[in-house]
């Protein structure tokens, strides 16, 4: 049957690149999220035009074949993991910047455009694309849209949804639709653009994106404040907020994270304190805001530096590498919870307790300005099943406690495949059923990224 399906696919799409060799299938079978069961797709198909995507989905609808859309594969929740009897639809070759309208402060791009490449293209116009995920040098705008990605600058500029004005989307049956508008304001009809943003490829395949651009800041100041412990640094986040300063970046790194960065990059962060609060202000008032931040954090006992431009870039760049690379001797899982900012200090204390109670290692970084934490728990692979069980118990408790504090299971990485087990703890059964009914409207046969984002789809 598989041979027949692939033969039919090749006949139906004569001008489209596809691969079925084991090396390619293995490479495209997963993203960077935890793998519960590795499944190879039937084929990988590369679209280069909107018509390609339409033809692929028409074929998939006719043959009832599942389609897993994929960008750069940088997701960390399993949203692009292959599922049984699926094809992976890669959009990485749809990488053109179609239009830059500097006067209107917007750009139109294909989904495979790299975040950093768009910023380089609009920089000469004094503009920037604000969403700033740590993977901005390799992640695609389409992938950002799929998960409603956040990033370092989200404290001031919001997440991807706040920068998406319009979308071109191919539905499961190959129909092409356009949602949204080329204006900053527009309330005609239901907000389908907002619905598609963050839908993880389960409602349609995004083939065009109109994004809002922001002004490139004239001035940028970075303040690094080293504290003796993580909880005191977390208290600094609330103190800056109480001073009514609005940083562009507000990142928190614990001692374990700094030690890992020092080992990997030769930095000396660990010699300067037990936790780092990294704050960046921007715009014409950057220096005044930075002065206010220094005063507040010094008053809390922080060792405050006013970083020059070279060190500022170095510190921000180190933060982008804080997740670390996978290693064979550790079983490591990173989380993506968010809690109300008022609960930040308490949740940090709870995470430290959980690590002790379950006998697992812990490091934490956070987009502290909006309460989005990325705790990473890990054990040695030498501990086998017993270590894995303790790791799972710590992860489960980290979710339960976050929800109890009014938080969410995912601030920016998406539900994907990995977080499905926790979604029913956050959303009531009636809400989950309503979302399944919404999916059925757009994808009645259930072929678009099945088993992701919503349980039972």
C-alpha positions as CSV (number, residue, x, y, z in Angstrom):
1,X,0.0,0.0,0.0
2,X,2.8,2.4,0.9
3,X,4.4,1.8,-2.5
4,X,1.1,2.6,-4.3
5,X,0.7,5.8,-2.3
6,X,4.2,7.0,-3.1
7,X,3.8,6.1,-6.7
8,X,0.6,8.1,-6.9
9,X,2.3,11.0,-5.1
10,X,5.1,11.1,-7.7
11,X,2.6,11.0,-10.5
12,X,0.4,13.7,-9.0
13,X,3.3,16.1,-8.3
14,X,5.7,15.8,-11.2
15,X,7.4,19.1,-10.6
16,X,7.7,18.9,-6.8
17,X,10.9,17.6,-5.1
18,X,10.4,14.6,-2.9
19,X,12.6,12.1,-1.1
20,X,12.0,8.6,0.4
21,X,15.5,7.6,1.3
22,X,16.1,6.5,4.9
23,X,18.7,9.3,5.6
24,X,16.3,12.1,4.6
25,X,13.3,10.5,6.3
26,X,15.2,10.2,9.6
27,X,16.4,13.8,9.4
28,X,12.9,15.1,8.9
29,X,11.1,12.7,11.2
30,X,11.4,15.0,14.2
31,X,12.0,18.5,15.5
32,X,14.1,19.3,18.6
33,X,11.3,18.3,21.0
34,X,11.3,15.1,23.2
35,X,10.6,12.0,21.2
36,X,8.2,9.5,22.7
37,X,8.0,7.3,19.6
38,X,10.1,7.9,16.5
39,X,8.0,7.4,13.4
40,X,9.4,7.9,9.9
41,X,7.2,9.6,7.3
42,X,6.3,8.0,4.0
43,X,8.1,10.8,2.2
44,X,9.4,14.4,2.5
45,X,8.0,16.8,0.0
46,X,9.4,20.3,-0.6
47,X,7.1,23.0,-1.8
48,X,8.5,26.0,-3.6
49,X,5.3,27.8,-4.6
50,X,1.7,28.3,-3.3
51,X,0.5,26.1,-6.2
52,X,2.8,23.3,-5.0
53,X,1.2,23.5,-1.5
54,X,-2.3,23.4,-3.0
55,X,-1.5,20.5,-5.2
56,X,0.1,18.5,-2.3
57,X,-2.9,19.1,-0.1
58,X,-5.4,18.2,-2.9
59,X,-3.5,14.9,-3.3
60,X,-3.4,14.3,0.5
61,X,-7.2,15.0,0.7
62,X,-7.9,12.6,-2.2
63,X,-5.7,9.8,-0.7
64,X,-6.5,10.6,3.0
65,X,-2.8,10.9,3.8
66,X,-1.7,12.9,6.8
67,X,0.5,16.0,6.3
68,X,2.9,17.3,8.8
69,X,4.0,20.9,7.9
70,X,7.6,21.8,8.7
71,X,9.8,24.9,8.8
72,X,13.3,24.7,10.1
73,X,12.6,22.0,12.6
74,X,13.6,24.2,15.6
75,X,10.5,23.6,17.6
76,X,10.9,21.9,21.0
77,X,7.4,20.5,21.7
78,X,7.2,17.9,18.9
79,X,4.9,19.9,16.8
80,X,6.8,18.8,13.6
81,X,7.3,15.2,14.6
82,X,6.2,12.7,11.9
83,X,3.1,10.6,12.6
84,X,2.2,7.2,11.1
85,X,1.6,7.1,7.4
86,X,2.2,10.8,6.9
87,X,4.2,12.9,4.5
88,X,6.3,15.8,5.8
89,X,5.6,19.0,3.9
90,X,8.7,21.2,4.1
91,X,8.3,24.9,3.5
92,X,11.9,25.8,3.8
93,X,12.3,26.6,0.1
94,X,9.5,29.1,0.2
95,X,11.9,31.7,1.5
96,X,11.3,34.9,-0.4
97,X,10.7,38.3,1.0
98,X,7.9,39.4,-1.3
99,X,7.5,43.0,-0.3
100,X,8.8,45.6,2.1
101,X,6.5,48.7,2.5
102,X,8.6,50.9,4.7
103,X,6.1,53.7,4.6
104,X,3.3,51.4,5.9
105,X,5.8,49.6,8.3
106,X,5.0,46.2,7.0
107,X,6.5,43.3,5.0
108,X,5.1,40.4,3.2
109,X,7.1,37.1,3.4
110,X,6.9,33.5,2.5
111,X,6.9,31.0,5.5
112,X,10.4,29.8,4.9
113,X,12.0,33.3,5.5
114,X,14.5,33.2,8.3
115,X,13.8,35.6,11.1
116,X,17.3,37.1,11.0
117,X,17.2,37.5,7.2
118,X,14.0,39.6,7.5
119,X,15.6,41.8,10.1
120,X,18.7,42.3,7.9
121,X,16.4,43.3,5.0
122,X,14.4,45.9,6.8
123,X,17.3,47.4,8.9
124,X,18.3,49.9,6.1
125,X,14.8,51.3,6.5
126,X,15.2,51.9,10.2
127,X,12.8,49.1,11.0
128,X,12.8,45.7,12.6
129,X,10.7,42.6,13.0
130,X,10.2,42.5,16.7
131,X,9.6,38.8,17.6
132,X,12.9,37.5,18.7
133,X,13.2,33.8,19.5
134,X,16.5,32.5,20.7
135,X,16.8,30.6,17.5
136,X,16.2,33.7,15.3
137,X,19.2,32.9,13.1
138,X,17.7,29.6,11.9
139,X,14.0,29.7,12.8
140,X,11.5,30.6,10.1
141,X,8.7,33.1,10.2
142,X,6.2,30.4,9.3
143,X,7.4,28.4,12.3
144,X,7.1,31.4,14.5
145,X,3.5,31.8,13.3
146,X,2.7,28.1,13.9
147,X,3.6,28.3,17.6
148,X,2.9,32.0,18.2
149,X,6.6,32.2,19.2
150,X,7.8,34.8,21.7
151,X,11.5,35.5,22.4
152,X,13.6,37.9,24.3
153,X,12.0,41.1,23.2
154,X,8.4,40.0,24.0
155,X,8.4,41.9,27.2
156,X,8.0,45.2,25.3
157,X,6.9,44.2,21.8
158,X,4.7,41.2,22.4
159,X,4.7,37.7,20.8
160,X,4.3,36.7,17.1
161,X,0.5,37.2,17.1
162,X,1.1,40.9,17.9
163,X,3.1,41.3,14.7
164,X,1.0,39.4,12.3
165,X,-1.5,41.4,10.2
166,X,-2.6,39.0,7.5
167,X,-2.1,35.4,6.4
168,X,-2.4,33.4,3.2
169,X,-3.4,29.9,4.1
170,X,-4.0,26.7,2.1
171,X,-6.7,24.6,3.7
172,X,-6.8,20.8,3.8
173,X,-8.7,20.5,0.5
174,X,-6.2,22.9,-1.3
175,X,-8.4,26.0,-1.1
176,X,-6.3,29.2,-0.8
177,X,-7.7,31.9,1.6
178,X,-6.5,35.3,2.7
179,X,-7.2,36.5,6.2
180,X,-6.6,39.8,7.9
181,X,-5.6,43.2,6.5
182,X,-2.7,45.5,5.7
183,X,-3.7,48.0,8.4
184,X,-2.7,48.1,12.0
185,X,-6.4,48.2,13.0
186,X,-9.2,46.1,11.5
187,X,-12.1,44.3,13.2
188,X,-14.2,43.0,10.2
189,X,-15.5,39.5,11.0
190,X,-13.9,36.9,13.2
191,X,-10.2,37.1,13.8
192,X,-9.1,34.2,11.7
193,X,-5.6,35.5,11.5
194,X,-5.3,35.3,15.2
195,X,-6.9,31.8,15.1
196,X,-4.3,30.4,12.6
197,X,-1.4,32.0,14.5
198,X,-0.5,29.4,17.1
199,X,-2.6,26.6,15.6
200,X,0.6,24.5,14.9
201,X,-0.4,23.5,11.4
202,X,-3.6,21.8,12.4
203,X,-6.0,24.1,10.6
204,X,-4.2,25.0,7.4
205,X,-0.7,25.5,5.9
206,X,0.5,29.2,6.0
207,X,2.0,30.2,2.7
208,X,2.2,34.0,3.1
209,X,2.6,36.3,6.0
210,X,2.1,40.0,6.3
211,X,4.0,41.3,9.3
212,X,4.0,44.6,11.2
213,X,7.4,46.2,11.5
214,X,8.6,48.3,14.4
215,X,11.1,51.2,14.6
216,X,14.7,50.1,15.0
217,X,15.8,51.7,18.4
218,X,18.2,54.6,18.1
219,X,19.7,53.7,21.5
220,X,20.1,50.5,23.4
221,X,21.5,50.1,27.0
222,X,22.1,46.8,28.7
223,X,22.3,46.4,32.5
224,X,23.6,43.2,34.1
225,X,22.8,42.7,37.7
226,X,24.4,39.7,39.5
227,X,22.7,38.5,42.7
228,X,23.8,35.9,45.3
229,X,20.8,33.6,44.5
230,X,18.0,33.1,42.0
231,X,15.1,34.1,44.2
232,X,16.6,37.5,45.0
233,X,17.2,38.1,41.3
234,X,13.6,37.2,40.6
235,X,12.5,39.7,43.1
236,X,14.4,42.3,41.1
237,X,12.0,41.7,38.2
238,X,9.1,42.8,40.3
239,X,11.0,45.8,41.7
240,X,11.7,47.0,38.1
241,X,8.1,46.7,37.3
242,X,7.1,48.6,40.4
243,X,9.4,51.4,39.2
244,X,7.3,51.5,36.1
245,X,10.2,50.9,33.7
246,X,9.4,49.0,30.5
247,X,12.5,47.1,29.3
248,X,12.7,45.6,25.9
249,X,14.5,42.5,27.3
250,X,14.4,41.1,30.8
251,X,16.1,37.8,31.2
252,X,16.9,35.7,34.2
253,X,19.6,33.1,34.5
254,X,20.3,30.9,37.5
255,X,23.7,29.7,38.7
256,X,23.5,26.3,37.0
257,X,22.8,27.9,33.6
258,X,25.7,30.3,34.1
259,X,28.0,27.5,35.0
260,X,27.0,25.6,31.8
261,X,27.5,28.7,29.7
262,X,31.0,29.3,31.2
263,X,31.9,25.7,30.4
264,X,30.7,25.9,26.9
265,X,31.8,29.4,25.9
266,X,34.6,30.3,28.2
267,X,32.7,33.1,30.0
268,X,33.1,34.0,33.7
269,X,29.5,34.6,34.7
270,X,29.7,32.1,37.6
271,X,32.5,34.1,39.3
272,X,30.3,37.2,39.4
273,X,27.3,35.9,41.3
274,X,24.8,33.1,41.8
275,X,22.2,34.5,39.4
276,X,22.0,37.1,36.6
277,X,19.3,39.5,35.7
278,X,19.9,40.9,32.2
279,X,17.9,43.9,31.3
280,X,18.0,45.9,28.0
281,X,16.3,49.2,27.5
282,X,15.8,50.8,24.1
283,X,14.6,53.9,22.3
284,X,15.4,57.6,23.0
285,X,14.8,57.1,26.7
286,X,17.1,54.0,26.9
287,X,19.7,55.7,29.2
288,X,17.2,57.2,31.6
289,X,15.4,53.9,31.9
290,X,18.7,52.1,32.4
291,X,19.6,54.5,35.2
292,X,16.3,53.8,36.9
293,X,17.0,50.1,36.6
294,X,20.5,50.4,38.1
295,X,19.1,52.3,41.1
296,X,16.4,49.7,41.8
297,X,18.6,46.7,41.4
298,X,21.5,48.2,43.5
299,X,19.0,48.8,46.2
300,X,18.2,45.1,46.3
301,X,21.9,44.3,46.8
302,X,22.7,43.4,43.2
303,X,26.1,43.9,41.8
304,X,25.2,46.1,38.8
305,X,27.2,46.8,35.8
306,X,26.5,49.1,32.9
307,X,27.7,46.9,30.0
308,X,29.4,48.5,27.1
309,X,28.1,47.6,23.6
310,X,30.6,44.7,23.2
311,X,29.8,43.1,26.5
312,X,26.1,43.8,26.0
313,X,26.0,41.9,22.8
314,X,28.0,39.1,24.4
315,X,25.7,38.7,27.3
316,X,22.5,38.7,25.2
317,X,24.2,36.2,22.8
318,X,25.1,33.9,25.7
319,X,21.5,34.0,26.9
320,X,20.4,32.8,23.5
321,X,22.6,29.7,23.9
322,X,21.4,29.0,27.4
323,X,19.2,26.0,26.5
324,X,22.4,24.0,25.7
325,X,23.1,21.2,23.3
326,X,21.8,17.6,23.9
327,X,24.4,15.2,25.3
328,X,24.3,11.4,25.3
329,X,24.9,10.9,29.0
330,X,22.0,13.1,30.2
331,X,18.2,12.7,29.8
332,X,17.2,16.3,29.7
333,X,13.8,17.9,29.2
334,X,13.1,21.7,29.1
335,X,9.8,23.2,30.0
336,X,8.0,26.4,29.0
337,X,5.6,27.4,31.7
338,X,4.4,30.9,32.5
339,X,3.0,32.2,35.7
340,X,1.7,35.6,36.7
341,X,4.7,37.9,37.5
342,X,3.5,38.3,41.1
343,X,4.1,34.5,41.5
344,X,7.5,34.4,39.9
345,X,9.6,34.4,43.1
346,X,7.3,31.7,44.7
347,X,7.4,29.5,41.6
348,X,11.2,29.7,41.4
349,X,11.4,28.5,45.1
350,X,9.0,25.7,44.2
351,X,11.1,24.6,41.3
352,X,14.2,24.4,43.5
353,X,12.2,22.3,46.0
354,X,10.9,19.9,43.3
355,X,14.5,19.3,42.1
356,X,15.5,18.3,45.7
357,X,12.4,16.2,46.3
358,X,12.7,14.2,43.1
359,X,16.5,13.9,43.1
360,X,16.9,15.6,39.7
361,X,19.2,18.4,38.4
362,X,17.7,21.7,37.5
363,X,18.7,24.9,35.7
364,X,16.3,27.8,34.9
365,X,16.3,30.7,32.5
366,X,13.3,32.9,32.1
367,X,11.8,35.7,30.0
368,X,11.3,37.2,33.4
369,X,9.5,40.3,32.1
370,X,6.4,38.3,31.3
371,X,6.7,35.4,33.8
372,X,7.7,32.8,31.1
373,X,10.2,30.3,32.6
374,X,12.2,27.6,30.9
375,X,13.2,25.2,33.7
376,X,15.3,22.3,32.5
377,X,15.3,19.1,34.6
378,X,17.7,16.3,33.9
379,X,19.1,13.0,35.2
380,X,22.0,10.8,34.1
381,X,21.1,8.2,31.5
382,X,23.0,5.7,33.6
383,X,20.1,5.8,36.1
384,X,17.9,4.1,33.6
385,X,14.2,3.7,34.2
386,X,14.3,4.9,37.8
387,X,15.9,8.2,36.7
388,X,13.4,8.7,33.9
389,X,10.5,8.1,36.3
390,X,11.8,10.7,38.7
391,X,12.3,13.1,35.8
392,X,8.7,12.6,34.7
393,X,7.4,13.1,38.2
394,X,9.3,16.4,38.5
395,X,7.9,17.6,35.1
396,X,4.4,16.7,36.1
397,X,4.7,18.5,39.4
398,X,6.2,21.6,37.7
399,X,3.0,21.8,35.6
400,X,0.6,21.2,38.4
401,X,2.2,23.9,40.6
402,X,2.3,26.4,37.7
403,X,-1.3,25.9,37.0
404,X,-2.2,26.2,40.6
405,X,-0.6,29.6,40.6
406,X,-2.7,30.7,37.7
407,X,-0.1,29.8,35.0
408,X,-0.1,28.0,31.7
409,X,1.6,24.8,30.4
410,X,3.2,26.7,27.5
411,X,4.1,30.3,27.1
412,X,5.6,30.2,23.6
413,X,6.7,26.8,22.5
414,X,3.3,25.4,21.7
415,X,1.6,22.2,22.8
416,X,2.8,20.0,20.0
417,X,2.9,16.3,20.7
418,X,4.8,16.4,24.0
419,X,2.5,18.6,26.1
420,X,-0.8,17.0,25.1
421,X,-0.8,15.0,28.3
422,X,-1.2,18.2,30.4
423,X,-3.6,20.3,28.3
424,X,-6.7,18.9,30.0
425,X,-5.4,20.1,33.3
426,X,-5.5,23.7,32.0
427,X,-8.5,23.7,29.7
428,X,-11.9,22.4,30.6
429,X,-13.5,19.6,28.6
430,X,-16.0,21.9,27.0
431,X,-13.3,24.1,25.7
432,X,-11.3,21.2,24.3
433,X,-14.4,19.9,22.6
434,X,-15.1,23.3,21.1
435,X,-11.5,23.4,19.7
436,X,-12.0,19.9,18.2
437,X,-15.1,21.2,16.5
438,X,-13.2,24.2,15.1
439,X,-10.6,21.9,13.7
440,X,-13.3,19.8,12.1
441,X,-14.6,22.8,10.2
442,X,-11.2,23.5,8.6
443,X,-9.9,19.9,8.4
444,X,-12.9,17.5,8.4
445,X,-10.8,14.5,7.4
446,X,-8.2,15.2,10.1
447,X,-5.2,15.1,7.8
448,X,-3.4,18.2,9.0
449,X,-0.7,17.5,11.6
450,X,-2.8,14.9,13.5
451,X,-2.1,14.2,17.1
452,X,-0.8,17.7,17.8
453,X,-2.0,20.8,19.7
454,X,-5.4,19.4,20.7
455,X,-6.1,15.9,22.3
456,X,-8.2,13.5,20.2
457,X,-7.4,15.0,16.8
